[in-house]
C-alpha cells in the first residue's frame, strides 16, 4: 500500500511540474515571456515582464506545488 501511494505521489508531482506557470500567466495577458528578458519562463523573468504580482504567483506555485 505504501509503495502504491509513493508511486501515485511521484506521478502527480511530475504532472504538476509540467506546467510552466510563468508561460501560462503570460499567455493570459497576451505576452509570450520567453521572447523577453532572459527568455526563461521562471520567476525572475515573469517579475520583469509581467510585474511583481505575477512573479509572486509564479514563485508560490513553484515553492508550494512543485517544491
C-alpha positions as CSV (number, residue, x, y, z in Angstrom):
1,X,0.0,0.0,0.0
2,X,2.8,2.4,0.9
3,X,4.6,1.7,-2.4
4,X,1.4,2.5,-4.4
5,X,0.9,5.8,-2.5
6,X,4.5,6.8,-3.3
7,X,4.2,5.9,-6.9
8,X,1.0,7.9,-7.3
9,X,2.6,10.8,-5.5
10,X,5.6,10.8,-7.9
11,X,3.3,10.7,-10.9
12,X,1.1,13.5,-9.6
13,X,4.2,15.6,-8.7
14,X,5.6,15.0,-12.2
15,X,2.4,16.1,-13.8
16,X,2.2,19.3,-11.8
17,X,5.9,20.0,-12.6
18,X,5.0,20.0,-16.3
19,X,3.0,23.3,-16.1
20,X,5.0,26.4,-16.8
21,X,3.2,28.9,-14.7
22,X,5.1,31.9,-16.0
23,X,4.3,31.0,-19.5
24,X,0.6,30.4,-18.7
25,X,0.2,33.7,-16.9
26,X,2.0,35.5,-19.8
27,X,-0.4,33.9,-22.4
28,X,-3.3,35.0,-20.2
29,X,-2.0,38.6,-20.5
30,X,-1.3,38.2,-24.2
31,X,2.5,38.1,-23.8
32,X,5.0,35.3,-24.6
33,X,7.5,35.9,-21.8
34,X,10.0,33.6,-23.5
35,X,10.5,36.3,-26.1
36,X,11.5,38.9,-23.5
37,X,14.3,39.3,-20.9
38,X,16.3,36.1,-20.3
39,X,13.9,34.0,-22.4
40,X,13.1,31.8,-19.4
41,X,9.6,31.4,-18.0
42,X,10.7,31.4,-14.4
43,X,10.0,33.7,-11.5
44,X,12.6,36.4,-12.2
45,X,11.7,36.8,-15.8
46,X,7.9,36.7,-15.0
47,X,8.5,39.5,-12.5
48,X,10.4,41.6,-15.0
49,X,8.0,41.1,-17.9
50,X,4.6,40.7,-16.2
51,X,5.1,42.6,-12.9
52,X,5.6,41.9,-9.3
53,X,2.3,40.2,-8.7
54,X,2.7,37.7,-11.4
55,X,6.3,37.0,-10.2
56,X,5.0,36.3,-6.7
57,X,2.3,33.9,-8.1
58,X,4.9,32.0,-10.2
59,X,7.2,31.8,-7.1
60,X,4.4,30.5,-4.9
61,X,3.4,27.9,-7.4
62,X,7.0,26.6,-7.7
63,X,7.6,26.5,-4.0
64,X,4.3,25.3,-2.7
65,X,3.1,22.9,-5.5
66,X,6.2,21.8,-7.3
67,X,8.8,22.1,-4.5
